Amino acid sequence: MDKAIAGREIMLLGALEEARAAAAGAGIEVVPLKGAALLEAGIYQIGERGMSDADLLLRPGDLAVFEGLLQSLGYRPMENSSDAWLRPSAGSAPPVILDLHTGLWHIKHTDELFDWGLEPGRRGPVLNLADLFIHAAAHPLLHHGELTPRALEDCARIAGHAPGDWEKFWALVARKTGLYGLRPVLWPLVRRLAAGPFVVPEGALAELEPRGLEKIKAAFFEKAARKHSVPLEYLLPVLHRPGLLLKYAAPEKRFMVRRYGSATAAAYALRPLRLLRSLFRRA
């Protein structure tokens, strides 16, 4: 166990529990994502994985009230971020950072997760293992345009944590992947898991394999899985959900104010140019 990593994780999980308790008092459900979810579920032990912030999922309608609760707990909006809230720590310790999400790129209607994807956890509602696996598999490619060794390890551990019959877990993953239109997104990761010592049932593999025009999309995701590129980082989310193109070009007012300090017509007019500049600067 790495003591520095463990200390950071304990601090962030404590902050998450404090914020979730405040939210519960206001009738708000808060769901941990990514590292926080994996640690809470016991998929990793404290000090094993490492996390720089705690990611939380909320219903869109609860965001304003929850941000007010965070302010009462000593948090403030983090500079140059549209979603993160920061609370300074004592001494030289790094600040506590909570990253808030009201939407996930792999699924169009996040309310579906609150309605059908949650289970009671030890400290509050959590994603079921199938949805946790799907999010862990889709996030790195849709948000970062790459497939990291950590994502492979996370997903292998989630699947290995499934109780009892693996067939049931994989059947649920395959069914939800099909419903969300995610076969091209998940296929590079699933192929890699199945090619190693990990066992993916043949029936689930057949259900998860892209078919028809999905194979064209899958080729782009496979290319990103092999090697990251900035153009693919921007292309893959739109390839999965074309409606995200409009969100790229004309985000909601809250995003513009948090990211650029203004939501004027001029700020919106400059947004496409800023995206292009960012793309070419990083390429």
N, C-alpha and C positions, 0 to 999 in steps of 0.2 A: 504494500500500500504506500502510495506517495503522500506524505503528510501535507504538503502544500496543496495538492489537488484535493485531498480529503477536507482540509479546512475551508477551501473555497466552496466545495459542494455542500458542506454542512451549513455554511452561511447562506447560500442561495436557497437551499431547501427550507431553512428556517424562515427566510423572508417570504417564500412562496406560501408556507403554512400560515403565516401572519396575515398576508393579503387575502388568502382564501377564507380565513375565519371572518375577516371584516366583510368580505363579499357575501358569505353565507348569512350574516346578520341582516344584509340588505336584500336577501332572496335572490342572489346572483350565483350562478354556477360558473366555476373556474376550473378549466381542465388543463393539466400540465401536458406539455409536448416535449419531444426530443429527449435531451439528457435528463431533464427533471422527471419525465414520465418513466424512463428506463430505470432510473435509480429508485423511484417510488415503488415500482413493480418488483424490485429485487432482481432485475435482469442483470444489472451491474451492482457491485458492492461499492460502498463509499471509498473513494480513493482510486478506483479502477479506471474511470472513463475520462473525467475532466469536463468542465463546462465553464464558459465565461459569463453566461447569463441564464436566466430561467425563462423559458418560453411558455406563454399562457394563451389558451383559447377561450374566447368569450362570444356570446351572442352579440351581434351588432347593436341591438337595442340597449344592451347593458353597458356599453363602453363608456358613455359620459359619466354615469353614476360611479362606475368603478374607478375611473381616473380621478374623480373627486375624493374617493376613499384613499387612493394612493397619495394624493396631496396631503390628506390629514395624517398619513403615516410618515410624512417627511420626504416624499419623492418629488422630483421635478422632471419635466420633459428633458430627455437627453438631446444635446445639440446635434444637428445634422442627421437626425433620425426621425422617421415619421411614426414609429411605433414604440420605441423604448423609453422607459422611465428609470431614473437614476436616484439613488440615495447615498450620500457620502458615508463612508465608514470611519471609525475612530482611528487616529494615528495614521500610519502609512499603509493600512489595509486598502485594497482596491474597493471601489464603490459597489454597492449592490445594484444590479441591472435586471429589470423585469421587461421582457419584450412581449408586447400585447398583439394578439392576432384575432381578427374577427372574420377572417376568411382564409382558406387554404387553396393554393392553386390547383391541386389535383382534383378537387371536388367543387362543383359549381355552387351548390346550396349547402352551406355549412350547417344549417339547421338540421339537416338529415343526420349528422353525427350526434347532435344533442338529442334527437328524437329516437334514434335506433342504434347508435354506436357506442353508448356509454354503459359502464358497469359501476357498481359501487366499489370504491377502493377503501383503503384503510383510513385515508384522511379526506376523502371526498370523491366525486365522480372522476372516472378515468376512462380512456379509450379501451375498447376491447382489444384483444391481442391481434385480431385480423386487421382492424383499422390502424392499430399502432404499427404493424408491419408495413402496411400499404403506405402510410405517411413517411415512415423511415426510408422506404425504398424510393418513393417518388420525389421527396424533398430535394436531395442533392442534385438531381438532374434538372428539375424544373426551376430551382432557385439559383443554382450555381453552375449549371451546365457541365457537371462532371460526376463521376461515380467513384467515391473515395473508398479506401480500405476500411475506414470506420463505418461507412454505411453497410458494407458487406458484413462486417462483424456484428453491427447492431441487429441486422435482419436475421442473421444466423442465430443469434442469441434469443431473439424474440420467438422465432419458430421453435427453437429447442426448449423454450420455456412453456410451450403449449402443453397443458395437462392431458394425460390419457392418450386418446387416439389421434395421431397426427393427421390422419385422413380427414377428420372433421375440420381441423384448423385450415388445412390447405384447400378444402372444398369451399370454405367460407371466403378465404382470400381470393380464390378464383372467381367466385360468384360476384363479389363486390368489385373486383378489378374489371370484370365485364360490364357491370352496371355503370361504373364511373368512366368507362372508355379508356382504361389505363393499360391495356395489354402492351401497346408499343413502349410505354414509359417504363414498366416494370420488367419487361422481357430481358434487357441486358443483365440486370441483377439476378433474376431468377435463373438464367442460363449459367451464370458464374457459380451460383450456389449449387446447382445440380451437377456441374462439371467437377466439383471438388469432392471431398469426402462426405459432404452433406447430402442427405437423401430427400429428394422432392418426389412425391408419388407420381407415377406415370400419368394417371388420370388428371391430376392437377396441372402437370406440364402441358398436356394436350389442351386443356382449357385456357391456360395462360399464354400459349403461343399466339402471336399475331396472325391474323388471317386476312386475305383479300388486300384491300388498300391500306390496311393497318401496317402491312410489311414495309411500305414506303416510309411511313412515319418512324417505324422501328429502326430503320437503317440510319436515320439521323440521330436517334438516341444512342444507338450502338457506337456511332462515330464519336459522340461526346464521351461515352463511357470509356473509350480507348484513349482519347486525348482531349483535354479541355481546349476550347477555343472561345473567344469572346463573342463572335457572331452567333455561334450556336447557343451560348448562354442566353442571348436575347431572343433567338428564334424558337427554341424548344417550348417555352410556355405558350406562345402563340400557336405553335403547331398543335399542341394539345387542346387549347381552348382559344379559338380565334378572337373571341370577345375580349380577351385580355389586351389586344392591340389598342383598343380604345382607352383602356385604363392606363396603358403606358403613355399614350399621347395626351390624354386629358384626365388626370387623376381627380379624385374628389377634393373639395376645398380644404378639408382638414390636412390631407397629405401635403398640399402645396404650401400651406402656412407653416407646417412643421419642418418641411424640407428646405423651402426657399424663403420663408418669412413673408410671403405674399401670395394672394390668390387673385390678383388683378388680371385683366384681360392681357396685359403685356406679359405677365408671368406665364400665362397659359400659352401665349404665342411663342415664347422662348423655350418652352418645354421640349418640343421635338429637336430643336437645335442643341439643347443641353444633352439630350440622349445621344445624338450623333457624336457630339464632342467626347462624351464618356466612352462610347464604343471605340472610336478611333484612337483615343488616348490609351486605352487598355489593350488594344489589339497588338 
